Amino acid sequence: MRLNAQLSQEQLAREISVAISTIRRWSKGQAEPTMTVAQMKKFGSCVKHKFDDLPNSLLPLKNSSAIKTSK
């Protein structure tokens, strides 16, 4: 999502007020993103996705289990 929005790790980190190292861990799949609601809304805005359209997991896709399922 970050790359599709043409954001560097540094830009996204600055926008959602987290450390660059945090973004790097998320990008490598070393940690599941944890954010406040405000950060999650800002993240959605940065990557041009509505909050409700964000996937259930923001870890890099390794299989289809991270894809959002319908309710």
Secondary structure, 3 states (H helix, E strand, C coil): CCCCCCCCHHHHHHHHCCCHHHHHHHHHCCCCCCCCHHHHHHHHHHCCCCHHHCCCCCCCCCCHHHCCCCC
